[in-house]
Amino acid sequence: MLAIARFQVPLQGAADFRAELEAVKAVLAEAAGYKSGSVGQNLDEPELWTLVTHWINVGSYRRALSSTAVKMEVVPLLATAIDEPGAYSNDI
């Protein structure tokens, strides 16, 4: 499954935000079921960012989100994401 979180960040905060996203990705990478992840900045609208993670299944993603480390280090940043559905099946 894919988990996609999009963010809108002012350009002056871009460097710090990218570092935050990379740190969040590193925390998620320690979770069981994590396959890969990437951080991206939109080419047309550079204030838009994305964190895309790939998981073995939705259960592993949800278990990762419930871990203490993720609740402390990841969830606060994910709470600032654009409010839209972010879980996708890539097995279709």
Secondary structure, 3 states (H helix, E strand, C coil): CEEEEEEECCHHHHHHHHHHHHHHHHHHHCCCCEEEEEEEECCCCCCEEEEEEEECCHHHHHHHHCCHHHHHHCHHHHCCCCCCCCEECCCC
